[in-house]
Amino acid sequence: MVAGAVGAVALDRWARRRFGARVQVGAFAASVTAYGVLWAVERRQPARPEWQPDADEVATDAAFLASVVATQLTAMATVAPLERRVSVNLGVHRLPTPVGVGVAVLAYDLLHSRLHHLGHRWGPAWRLHAVHHSPERLYWFNATRFHAAEMFVDMAVETLLVAVLGLSRDQHVAYQALRGMYGQFQHGNIDLRSGALDHVFSTPDLHRWHHSTIYAEGDTNYGALTSVWDRVFGTFYRPDDREVPDALGIGRMPDFPQRFWELERVPLDWADIRRRNAATWDDDTAVVGGEEPQRQQ
């Protein structure tokens, strides 16, 4: 991740000298390169060989990637007038580039983790966020499986946050590169033991617990890049006595849509989904350590 961010800044500086300041290719190039590396590593060293995706899953996640890019561009254009009128500037550009990037990552992760927590605990928000928990196996490409409405809110908040922070060009490029790369890494089906790094970063090993079908396990580890705020707010979860379960998805809704347009319609079709899953909807057996599941249905 660090190498990708450094490479993105170097490429951006070269492109500025050669083509002008409006050309921004560094973060994009770093992300595409990282995706290629993740794909190759997953093929050679998967954490779960049975989590290799089939053609239908890849098609669904490709559609979500296109939707996410379009939604992000729309959100940025929508909040652009507000962004230009932001009068608060925290002056992060005055800090050394690595420090400024660290501040941006922690600031974004604070807002994201709180919105993410709300997505699990507030019924209307869960109807959107449930789309992200629909995969029954994790691999790098389903990191962008988000409902368009949820992605719009997240990107609008992030765009305004970056304006308030007042990042330099190098800081912004490095931050964008990290954001572009890390989500896919976090969801990667990679046989990787991160150990003590789990206490700082939201690693693949740590994030898989967030996709557990057991809600008391899934309602944890909300960070997008770090686990710092999960430690602060008491939502960090990493048991030492067992491995991540093989079963992933939405425990009370085993019959959940899996195709792109069906998933985008989930908030509208919620009553029908509930009816199809009536047998498991009120199942209170999905608990750990005696804790009752708290996710709002």
Residue, then its C-alpha position, 0 to 999 in steps of 0.5 A: m500500500v505504501a509503495g503504491a501511494v509513493g508510486a502514485v505521487a511520483l507518477d502524478r508529479w511526472a504527469r504534471r510536468r509533462f501534461g499540466a496540472r489537470v491530468q491526474v493519473g497517479a491514484f488510478a494507475a496505482s489502483v489498477t496495478a494493485y488490483g492486478v497484483l491482488w488477482a494474481v496472489e489470490r489465484r496462487q495463494p488463496a485463504r480459502p480455495e472454495w472462495q474463488p468466484d464464478a462467472d456470475e459473481v464476477a459479472t455482478d461485481a463488475a457491474f457494481l464497480a461501474s455503478v460505484v465509479a458513476t455514483q462517486l463522480t455524481a456525488m463529487a459533482t453534486v457537492a462541488p458547489l458546497e465544496r467551493r464554499v467551505s470556509v474551514n481549512l485545517g491546513v493539513h498541507r503544511l504537514p509533511t506529506p506522510v503525516g498529512v496522509g495519515v491525518a486524512v486516513l484517520a479522519y476519513d476512517l472516523l467518519h466512515s466507521r460511524l456511518h458504517h456502524l449506523g448502517h448496521r444499527w438503523g433499519p433504513a440504513w441497513r436495507l442499503h448496507a445489506v447489499h454489501h453483505s450479500p456475498e457468501r465468499l470474499y474476494w478482492f473484486n466484491a469490495t465495491r459491492f455497495h448500493a448506489a445510495e449508500m455510496f453517494v452518501d459516503m463519497a459526498v461526506e468524503t469529498l467535503l472532508v477532504a476540502v475541510l482538511g486542506l490537503s496538498r496535491d501530493q497528500h491528496v494523490a497519496y490518500q486517493a491511492l490508498r483509498g483506491m487500493y485498500g478496500q480491495f486488499q481488505h476483502g482479498n481472499i489472500d492467505l495472509r497472517s497479519g498478527a499485531l498489525d490487526h491492532v492498527f490496520s483493518t486487515p483481510d484477516l480482521h475484516r472477514w469477521h465483519h462478514s460473518t453470518i453471526y451478527a454478534e461477530g459481523d457487527t464489529n470491525y467497521g474501519a475501512l483502512t484502520s482498526v484504530w477507531d474500532r479500538v476506541f469505540g469498543t467494536f474491535y473483534r479478533p478472537d484468538d481461539r478459532e479461525v474465521p468461519d467459512a459461512l459468510g453473508i447475511g445470517r437471517m436472510p439466506d435467500f438474498p438477491q445476488r445479481f446487480w439489478e436485484l441488489e439495487r432493488v433491495p430497499l424496494d423489495w425488502a418486504d418480499i425478502r423478509r417474506r422469503n426468509a420468514a423461517t430465519w428472520d426472527d432466529d435469535t440463536a446467532v449469538v456469541g458469548g451470550e450477546e443478543p444480536q442487535r442489528q436492526q431488521 
